[in-house]
Amino acid sequence: MKLLKVALERRRYELAAHILVFGLVKAKVEALGNNDGQKRRFQEGAKRGKNSG
């Protein structure tokens, strides 16, 4: 929040927008419970085109 406040005070609206988007993405990841820094791993059969005939 401090960085957002500074960006707005200095009228750096593009930076403020990036900070807000980053915060939204971070909140979404935490809400999904995937905040351990590891990528999702899909099952072998779940790949696209694997079972399309």
PDB file of N, CA, C, O and CB in Angstrom:
ATOM      1  N   MET A   1       0.824  -1.194   0.000  1.00  0.00           N
ATOM      2  CA  MET A   1       0.000   0.000   0.000  1.00  0.00           C
ATOM      3  C   MET A   1       0.870   1.260   0.000  1.00  0.00           C
ATOM      4  O   MET A   1       0.473   2.290  -0.545  1.00  0.00           O
ATOM      5  CB  MET A   1      -0.938  -0.003   1.210  1.00  0.00           C
ATOM      6  N   LYS A   2       2.038   1.177   0.603  1.00  0.00           N
ATOM      7  CA  LYS A   2       2.910   2.344   0.636  1.00  0.00           C
ATOM      8  C   LYS A   2       3.348   2.740  -0.766  1.00  0.00           C
ATOM      9  O   LYS A   2       3.363   3.923  -1.108  1.00  0.00           O
ATOM     10  CB  LYS A   2       4.129   2.072   1.509  1.00  0.00           C
ATOM     11  N   LEU A   3       3.703   1.756  -1.570  1.00  0.00           N
ATOM     12  CA  LEU A   3       4.163   2.030  -2.923  1.00  0.00           C
ATOM     13  C   LEU A   3       3.036   2.630  -3.768  1.00  0.00           C
ATOM     14  O   LEU A   3       3.274   3.537  -4.564  1.00  0.00           O
ATOM     15  CB  LEU A   3       4.696   0.747  -3.576  1.00  0.00           C
ATOM     16  N   LEU A   4       1.830   2.133  -3.600  1.00  0.00           N
ATOM     17  CA  LEU A   4       0.683   2.680  -4.320  1.00  0.00           C
ATOM     18  C   LEU A   4       0.454   4.140  -3.924  1.00  0.00           C
ATOM     19  O   LEU A   4       0.191   4.989  -4.776  1.00  0.00           O
ATOM     20  CB  LEU A   4      -0.585   1.841  -4.041  1.00  0.00           C
ATOM     21  N   LYS A   5       0.554   4.415  -2.652  1.00  0.00           N
ATOM     22  CA  LYS A   5       0.361   5.788  -2.170  1.00  0.00           C
ATOM     23  C   LYS A   5       1.406   6.730  -2.767  1.00  0.00           C
ATOM     24  O   LYS A   5       1.076   7.833  -3.203  1.00  0.00           O
ATOM     25  CB  LYS A   5       0.429   5.831  -0.632  1.00  0.00           C
ATOM     26  N   VAL A   6       2.658   6.296  -2.784  1.00  0.00           N
ATOM     27  CA  VAL A   6       3.729   7.122  -3.355  1.00  0.00           C
ATOM     28  C   VAL A   6       3.498   7.341  -4.841  1.00  0.00           C
ATOM     29  O   VAL A   6       3.671   8.454  -5.336  1.00  0.00           O
ATOM     30  CB  VAL A   6       5.105   6.469  -3.123  1.00  0.00           C
ATOM     31  N   ALA A   7       3.110   6.294  -5.557  1.00  0.00           N
ATOM     32  CA  ALA A   7       2.864   6.418  -6.996  1.00  0.00           C
ATOM     33  C   ALA A   7       1.751   7.416  -7.275  1.00  0.00           C
ATOM     34  O   ALA A   7       1.852   8.207  -8.213  1.00  0.00           O
ATOM     35  CB  ALA A   7       2.510   5.055  -7.599  1.00  0.00           C
ATOM     36  N   LEU A   8       0.702   7.391  -6.482  1.00  0.00           N
ATOM     37  CA  LEU A   8      -0.404   8.327  -6.682  1.00  0.00           C
ATOM     38  C   LEU A   8      -0.009   9.754  -6.304  1.00  0.00           C
ATOM     39  O   LEU A   8      -0.397  10.708  -6.979  1.00  0.00           O
ATOM     40  CB  LEU A   8      -1.619   7.890  -5.865  1.00  0.00           C
ATOM     41  N   GLU A   9       0.757   9.899  -5.235  1.00  0.00           N
ATOM     42  CA  GLU A   9       1.198  11.233  -4.831  1.00  0.00           C
ATOM     43  C   GLU A   9       2.083  11.879  -5.893  1.00  0.00           C
ATOM     44  O   GLU A   9       2.033  13.090  -6.106  1.00  0.00           O
ATOM     45  CB  GLU A   9       1.947  11.161  -3.506  1.00  0.00           C
ATOM     46  N   ARG A  10       2.888  11.059  -6.551  1.00  0.00           N
ATOM     47  CA  ARG A  10       3.795  11.576  -7.585  1.00  0.00           C
ATOM     48  C   ARG A  10       3.148  11.590  -8.966  1.00  0.00           C
ATOM     49  O   ARG A  10       3.796  11.896  -9.967  1.00  0.00           O
ATOM     50  CB  ARG A  10       5.068  10.743  -7.627  1.00  0.00           C
ATOM     51  N   ARG A  11       1.863  11.253  -9.003  1.00  0.00           N
ATOM     52  CA  ARG A  11       1.075  11.234 -10.240  1.00  0.00           C
ATOM     53  C   ARG A  11       1.670  10.283 -11.276  1.00  0.00           C
ATOM     54  O   ARG A  11       1.687  10.581 -12.470  1.00  0.00           O
ATOM     55  CB  ARG A  11       0.981  12.641 -10.826  1.00  0.00           C
ATOM     56  N   ARG A  12       2.153   9.145 -10.808  1.00  0.00           N
ATOM     57  CA  ARG A  12       2.665   8.087 -11.683  1.00  0.00           C
ATOM     58  C   ARG A  12       1.546   7.056 -11.826  1.00  0.00           C
ATOM     59  O   ARG A  12       1.579   5.978 -11.232  1.00  0.00           O
ATOM     60  CB  ARG A  12       3.998   7.430 -11.103  1.00  0.00           C
ATOM     61  N   TYR A  13       0.559   7.427 -12.633  1.00  0.00           N
ATOM     62  CA  TYR A  13      -0.650   6.616 -12.726  1.00  0.00           C
ATOM     63  C   TYR A  13      -0.410   5.263 -13.395  1.00  0.00           C
ATOM     64  O   TYR A  13      -1.079   4.284 -13.064  1.00  0.00           O
ATOM     65  CB  TYR A  13      -1.710   7.372 -13.484  1.00  0.00           C
ATOM     66  N   GLU A  14       0.526   5.202 -14.320  1.00  0.00           N
ATOM     67  CA  GLU A  14       0.825   3.922 -14.958  1.00  0.00           C
ATOM     68  C   GLU A  14       1.423   2.951 -13.935  1.00  0.00           C
ATOM     69  O   GLU A  14       1.070   1.772 -13.915  1.00  0.00           O
ATOM     70  CB  GLU A  14       1.796   4.120 -16.151  1.00  0.00           C
ATOM     71  N   LEU A  15       2.316   3.441 -13.099  1.00  0.00           N
ATOM     72  CA  LEU A  15       2.885   2.612 -12.043  1.00  0.00           C
ATOM     73  C   LEU A  15       1.811   2.184 -11.050  1.00  0.00           C
ATOM     74  O   LEU A  15       1.796   1.035 -10.607  1.00  0.00           O
ATOM     75  CB  LEU A  15       4.005   3.362 -11.321  1.00  0.00           C
ATOM     76  N   ALA A  16       0.921   3.095 -10.701  1.00  0.00           N
ATOM     77  CA  ALA A  16      -0.162   2.770  -9.770  1.00  0.00           C
ATOM     78  C   ALA A  16      -1.059   1.673 -10.347  1.00  0.00           C
ATOM     79  O   ALA A  16      -1.507   0.782  -9.624  1.00  0.00           O
ATOM     80  CB  ALA A  16      -0.996   4.030  -9.452  1.00  0.00           C
ATOM     81  N   ALA A  17      -1.312   1.747 -11.647  1.00  0.00           N
ATOM     82  CA  ALA A  17      -2.139   0.725 -12.284  1.00  0.00           C
ATOM     83  C   ALA A  17      -1.452  -0.640 -12.232  1.00  0.00           C
ATOM     84  O   ALA A  17      -2.100  -1.654 -11.972  1.00  0.00           O
ATOM     85  CB  ALA A  17      -2.443   1.112 -13.741  1.00  0.00           C
ATOM     86  N   HIS A  18      -0.155  -0.664 -12.476  1.00  0.00           N
ATOM     87  CA  HIS A  18       0.585  -1.925 -12.408  1.00  0.00           C
ATOM     88  C   HIS A  18       0.558  -2.496 -10.989  1.00  0.00           C
ATOM     89  O   HIS A  18       0.423  -3.706 -10.807  1.00  0.00           O
ATOM     90  CB  HIS A  18       2.039  -1.719 -12.871  1.00  0.00           C
ATOM     91  N   ILE A  19       0.685  -1.644 -10.008  1.00  0.00           N
ATOM     92  CA  ILE A  19       0.655  -2.088  -8.611  1.00  0.00           C
ATOM     93  C   ILE A  19      -0.702  -2.709  -8.286  1.00  0.00           C
ATOM     94  O   ILE A  19      -0.772  -3.744  -7.622  1.00  0.00           O
ATOM     95  CB  ILE A  19       0.949  -0.905  -7.653  1.00  0.00           C
ATOM     96  N   LEU A  20      -1.776  -2.079  -8.753  1.00  0.00           N
ATOM     97  CA  LEU A  20      -3.116  -2.612  -8.500  1.00  0.00           C
ATOM     98  C   LEU A  20      -3.326  -3.969  -9.171  1.00  0.00           C
ATOM     99  O   LEU A  20      -3.884  -4.886  -8.567  1.00  0.00           O
ATOM    100  CB  LEU A  20      -4.173  -1.625  -8.988  1.00  0.00           C
ATOM    101  N   VAL A  21      -2.879  -4.092 -10.412  1.00  0.00           N
ATOM    102  CA  VAL A  21      -3.028  -5.363 -11.129  1.00  0.00           C
ATOM    103  C   VAL A  21      -2.222  -6.455 -10.443  1.00  0.00           C
ATOM    104  O   VAL A  21      -2.706  -7.575 -10.277  1.00  0.00           O
ATOM    105  CB  VAL A  21      -2.583  -5.216 -12.599  1.00  0.00           C
ATOM    106  N   PHE A  22      -0.992  -6.134 -10.042  1.00  0.00           N
ATOM    107  CA  PHE A  22      -0.168  -7.110  -9.337  1.00  0.00           C
ATOM    108  C   PHE A  22      -0.865  -7.571  -8.055  1.00  0.00           C
ATOM    109  O   PHE A  22      -0.864  -8.760  -7.739  1.00  0.00           O
ATOM    110  CB  PHE A  22       1.218  -6.513  -9.012  1.00  0.00           C
ATOM    111  N   GLY A  23      -1.455  -6.633  -7.324  1.00  0.00           N
ATOM    112  CA  GLY A  23      -2.170  -6.984  -6.101  1.00  0.00           C
ATOM    113  C   GLY A  23      -3.359  -7.894  -6.362  1.00  0.00           C
ATOM    114  O   GLY A  23      -3.619  -8.820  -5.593  1.00  0.00           O
ATOM    115  N   LEU A  24      -4.088  -7.629  -7.455  1.00  0.00           N
ATOM    116  CA  LEU A  24      -5.230  -8.477  -7.797  1.00  0.00           C
ATOM    117  C   LEU A  24      -4.790  -9.887  -8.170  1.00  0.00           C
ATOM    118  O   LEU A  24      -5.422 -10.865  -7.770  1.00  0.00           O
ATOM    119  CB  LEU A  24      -6.021  -7.860  -8.946  1.00  0.00           C
ATOM    120  N   VAL A  25      -3.715  -9.991  -8.930  1.00  0.00           N
ATOM    121  CA  VAL A  25      -3.200 -11.308  -9.315  1.00  0.00           C
ATOM    122  C   VAL A  25      -2.719 -12.064  -8.082  1.00  0.00           C
ATOM    123  O   VAL A  25      -2.989 -13.255  -7.930  1.00  0.00           O
ATOM    124  CB  VAL A  25      -2.051 -11.170 -10.342  1.00  0.00           C
ATOM    125  N   LYS A  26      -2.016 -11.373  -7.216  1.00  0.00           N
ATOM    126  CA  LYS A  26      -1.514 -12.007  -5.991  1.00  0.00           C
ATOM    127  C   LYS A  26      -2.667 -12.503  -5.121  1.00  0.00           C
ATOM    128  O   LYS A  26      -2.601 -13.604  -4.573  1.00  0.00           O
ATOM    129  CB  LYS A  26      -0.637 -11.022  -5.194  1.00  0.00           C
ATOM    130  N   ALA A  27      -3.716 -11.702  -4.991  1.00  0.00           N
ATOM    131  CA  ALA A  27      -4.876 -12.103  -4.194  1.00  0.00           C
ATOM    132  C   ALA A  27      -5.571 -13.317  -4.808  1.00  0.00           C
ATOM    133  O   ALA A  27      -6.024 -14.204  -4.084  1.00  0.00           O
ATOM    134  CB  ALA A  27      -5.866 -10.937  -4.067  1.00  0.00           C
ATOM    135  N   LYS A  28      -5.656 -13.361  -6.136  1.00  0.00           N
ATOM    136  CA  LYS A  28      -6.303 -14.479  -6.813  1.00  0.00           C
ATOM    137  C   LYS A  28      -5.511 -15.770  -6.593  1.00  0.00           C
ATOM    138  O   LYS A  28      -6.093 -16.823  -6.335  1.00  0.00           O
ATOM    139  CB  LYS A  28      -6.447 -14.187  -8.319  1.00  0.00           C
ATOM    140  N   VAL A  29      -4.202 -15.685  -6.695  1.00  0.00           N
ATOM    141  CA  VAL A  29      -3.352 -16.857  -6.492  1.00  0.00           C
ATOM    142  C   VAL A  29      -3.485 -17.361  -5.060  1.00  0.00           C
ATOM    143  O   VAL A  29      -3.583 -18.566  -4.830  1.00  0.00           O
ATOM    144  CB  VAL A  29      -1.879 -16.526  -6.812  1.00  0.00           C
ATOM    145  N   GLU A  30      -3.487 -16.455  -4.114  1.00  0.00           N
ATOM    146  CA  GLU A  30      -3.630 -16.858  -2.712  1.00  0.00           C
ATOM    147  C   GLU A  30      -5.002 -17.463  -2.448  1.00  0.00           C
ATOM    148  O   GLU A  30      -5.130 -18.389  -1.647  1.00  0.00           O
ATOM    149  CB  GLU A  30      -3.403 -15.661  -1.787  1.00  0.00           C
ATOM    150  N   ALA A  31      -6.030 -16.942  -3.119  1.00  0.00           N
ATOM    151  CA  ALA A  31      -7.377 -17.481  -2.944  1.00  0.00           C
ATOM    152  C   ALA A  31      -7.483 -18.899  -3.491  1.00  0.00           C
ATOM    153  O   ALA A  31      -8.270 -19.703  -2.993  1.00  0.00           O
ATOM    154  CB  ALA A  31      -8.401 -16.581  -3.629  1.00  0.00           C
ATOM    155  N   LEU A  32      -6.691 -19.203  -4.514  1.00  0.00           N
ATOM    156  CA  LEU A  32      -6.704 -20.545  -5.084  1.00  0.00           C
ATOM    157  C   LEU A  32      -5.871 -21.524  -4.265  1.00  0.00           C
ATOM    158  O   LEU A  32      -5.941 -22.734  -4.479  1.00  0.00           O
ATOM    159  CB  LEU A  32      -6.196 -20.509  -6.511  1.00  0.00           C
ATOM    160  N   GLY A  33      -5.094 -21.011  -3.340  1.00  0.00           N
ATOM    161  CA  GLY A  33      -4.279 -21.876  -2.500  1.00  0.00           C
ATOM    162  C   GLY A  33      -3.018 -22.338  -3.181  1.00  0.00           C
ATOM    163  O   GLY A  33      -2.394 -23.299  -2.731  1.00  0.00           O
ATOM    164  N   ASN A  34      -2.626 -21.685  -4.247  1.00  0.00           N
ATOM    165  CA  ASN A  34      -1.422 -22.078  -4.987  1.00  0.00           C
ATOM    166  C   ASN A  34      -0.336 -21.031  -4.750  1.00  0.00           C
ATOM    167  O   ASN A  34       0.192 -20.452  -5.699  1.00  0.00           O
ATOM    168  CB  ASN A  34      -1.722 -22.232  -6.520  1.00  0.00           C
ATOM    169  N   ASN A  35      -0.008 -20.792  -3.497  1.00  0.00           N
ATOM    170  CA  ASN A  35       0.956 -19.745  -3.183  1.00  0.00           C
ATOM    171  C   ASN A  35       2.284 -20.316  -2.679  1.00  0.00           C
ATOM    172  O   ASN A  35       3.022 -19.637  -1.966  1.00  0.00           O
ATOM    173  CB  ASN A  35       0.374 -18.802  -2.147  1.00  0.00           C
ATOM    174  N   ASP A  36       2.584 -21.555  -3.048  1.00  0.00           N
ATOM    175  CA  ASP A  36       3.834 -22.158  -2.598  1.00  0.00           C
ATOM    176  C   ASP A  36       4.959 -21.975  -3.610  1.00  0.00           C
ATOM    177  O   ASP A  36       6.052 -22.509  -3.420  1.00  0.00           O
ATOM    178  CB  ASP A  36       3.629 -23.631  -2.322  1.00  0.00           C
ATOM    179  N   GLY A  37       4.705 -21.228  -4.682  1.00  0.00           N
ATOM    180  CA  GLY A  37       5.740 -20.938  -5.653  1.00  0.00           C
ATOM    181  C   GLY A  37       5.973 -22.031  -6.683  1.00  0.00           C
ATOM    182  O   GLY A  37       6.856 -21.898  -7.531  1.00  0.00           O
ATOM    183  N   GLN A  38       5.207 -23.096  -6.627  1.00  0.00           N
ATOM    184  CA  GLN A  38       5.377 -24.174  -7.581  1.00  0.00           C
ATOM    185  C   GLN A  38       4.338 -24.044  -8.690  1.00  0.00           C
ATOM    186  O   GLN A  38       3.222 -23.577  -8.465  1.00  0.00           O
ATOM    187  CB  GLN A  38       5.267 -25.544  -6.884  1.00  0.00           C
ATOM    188  N   LYS A  39       4.725 -24.465  -9.886  1.00  0.00           N
ATOM    189  CA  LYS A  39       3.795 -24.454 -11.000  1.00  0.00           C
ATOM    190  C   LYS A  39       2.809 -25.604 -10.843  1.00  0.00           C
ATOM    191  O   LYS A  39       3.101 -26.621 -10.213  1.00  0.00           O
ATOM    192  CB  LYS A  39       4.547 -24.552 -12.348  1.00  0.00           C
ATOM    193  N   ARG A  40       1.643 -25.415 -11.429  1.00  0.00           N
ATOM    194  CA  ARG A  40       0.667 -26.509 -11.423  1.00  0.00           C
ATOM    195  C   ARG A  40       1.153 -27.634 -12.306  1.00  0.00           C
ATOM    196  O   ARG A  40       1.775 -27.404 -13.343  1.00  0.00           O
ATOM    197  CB  ARG A  40      -0.718 -26.021 -11.891  1.00  0.00           C
ATOM    198  N   ARG A  41       0.872 -28.824 -11.896  1.00  0.00           N
ATOM    199  CA  ARG A  41       1.230 -29.988 -12.705  1.00  0.00           C
ATOM    200  C   ARG A  41      -0.062 -30.687 -13.133  1.00  0.00           C
ATOM    201  O   ARG A  41      -0.904 -31.034 -12.306  1.00  0.00           O
ATOM    202  CB  ARG A  41       2.171 -30.971 -11.909  1.00  0.00           C
ATOM    203  N   PHE A  42      -0.193 -30.878 -14.420  1.00  0.00           N
ATOM    204  CA  PHE A  42      -1.386 -31.511 -14.948  1.00  0.00           C
ATOM    205  C   PHE A  42      -1.147 -33.009 -15.115  1.00  0.00           C
ATOM    206  O   PHE A  42      -0.017 -33.469 -15.280  1.00  0.00           O
ATOM    207  CB  PHE A  42      -1.795 -30.871 -16.288  1.00  0.00           C
ATOM    208  N   GLN A  43      -2.234 -33.739 -15.065  1.00  0.00           N
ATOM    209  CA  GLN A  43      -2.129 -35.171 -15.269  1.00  0.00           C
ATOM    210  C   GLN A  43      -1.805 -35.454 -16.728  1.00  0.00           C
ATOM    211  O   GLN A  43      -2.103 -34.637 -17.600  1.00  0.00           O
ATOM    212  CB  GLN A  43      -3.429 -35.882 -14.849  1.00  0.00           C
ATOM    213  N   GLU A  44      -1.210 -36.580 -16.995  1.00  0.00           N
ATOM    214  CA  GLU A  44      -0.767 -36.925 -18.347  1.00  0.00           C
ATOM    215  C   GLU A  44      -1.924 -36.914 -19.346  1.00  0.00           C
ATOM    216  O   GLU A  44      -1.753 -36.433 -20.466  1.00  0.00           O
ATOM    217  CB  GLU A  44      -0.100 -38.296 -18.344  1.00  0.00           C
ATOM    218  N   GLY A  45      -3.075 -37.421 -18.978  1.00  0.00           N
ATOM    219  CA  GLY A  45      -4.211 -37.491 -19.884  1.00  0.00           C
ATOM    220  C   GLY A  45      -4.910 -36.172 -20.075  1.00  0.00           C
ATOM    221  O   GLY A  45      -5.788 -36.071 -20.932  1.00  0.00           O
ATOM    222  N   ALA A  46      -4.562 -35.164 -19.322  1.00  0.00           N
ATOM    223  CA  ALA A  46      -5.252 -33.882 -19.397  1.00  0.00           C
ATOM    224  C   ALA A  46      -4.642 -32.949 -20.437  1.00  0.00           C
ATOM    225  O   ALA A  46      -5.144 -31.842 -20.631  1.00  0.00           O
ATOM    226  CB  ALA A  46      -5.238 -33.214 -18.047  1.00  0.00           C
ATOM    227  N   LYS A  47      -3.580 -33.366 -21.104  1.00  0.00           N
ATOM    228  CA  LYS A  47      -2.943 -32.523 -22.118  1.00  0.00           C
ATOM    229  C   LYS A  47      -3.853 -32.394 -23.332  1.00  0.00           C
ATOM    230  O   LYS A  47      -4.604 -33.311 -23.665  1.00  0.00           O
ATOM    231  CB  LYS A  47      -1.570 -33.102 -22.533  1.00  0.00           C
ATOM    232  N   ARG A  48      -3.773 -31.256 -23.977  1.00  0.00           N
ATOM    233  CA  ARG A  48      -4.589 -31.040 -25.182  1.00  0.00           C
ATOM    234  C   ARG A  48      -4.125 -31.948 -26.298  1.00  0.00           C
ATOM    235  O   ARG A  48      -2.931 -32.172 -26.495  1.00  0.00           O
ATOM    236  CB  ARG A  48      -4.525 -29.570 -25.636  1.00  0.00           C
ATOM    237  N   GLY A  49      -5.101 -32.464 -27.024  1.00  0.00           N
ATOM    238  CA  GLY A  49      -4.795 -33.274 -28.179  1.00  0.00           C
ATOM    239  C   GLY A  49      -4.368 -34.704 -27.857  1.00  0.00           C
ATOM    240  O   GLY A  49      -4.151 -35.499 -28.772  1.00  0.00           O
ATOM    241  N   LYS A  50      -4.247 -35.034 -26.615  1.00  0.00           N
ATOM    242  CA  LYS A  50      -3.778 -36.369 -26.237  1.00  0.00           C
ATOM    243  C   LYS A  50      -4.764 -37.450 -26.684  1.00  0.00           C
ATOM    244  O   LYS A  50      -4.365 -38.470 -27.246  1.00  0.00           O
ATOM    245  CB  LYS A  50      -3.564 -36.448 -24.718  1.00  0.00           C
ATOM    246  N   ASN A  51      -6.051 -37.218 -26.432  1.00  0.00           N
ATOM    247  CA  ASN A  51      -7.045 -38.243 -26.756  1.00  0.00           C
ATOM    248  C   ASN A  51      -7.922 -37.869 -27.938  1.00  0.00           C
ATOM    249  O   ASN A  51      -8.906 -38.553 -28.218  1.00  0.00           O
ATOM    250  CB  ASN A  51      -7.913 -38.510 -25.561  1.00  0.00           C
ATOM    251  N   SER A  52      -7.580 -36.793 -28.636  1.00  0.00           N
ATOM    252  CA  SER A  52      -8.388 -36.422 -29.794  1.00  0.00           C
ATOM    253  C   SER A  52      -8.004 -37.297 -30.972  1.00  0.00           C
ATOM    254  O   SER A  52      -6.822 -37.509 -31.239  1.00  0.00           O
ATOM    255  CB  SER A  52      -8.210 -34.924 -30.143  1.00  0.00           C
ATOM    256  N   GLY A  53      -8.993 -37.797 -31.665  1.00  0.00           N
ATOM    257  CA  GLY A  53      -8.670 -38.781 -32.651  1.00  0.00           C
ATOM    258  C   GLY A  53      -8.962 -38.403 -34.005  1.00  0.00           C
ATOM    259  O   GLY A  53      -8.721 -39.180 -34.928  1.00  0.00           O
TER     260      GLY A  53
END
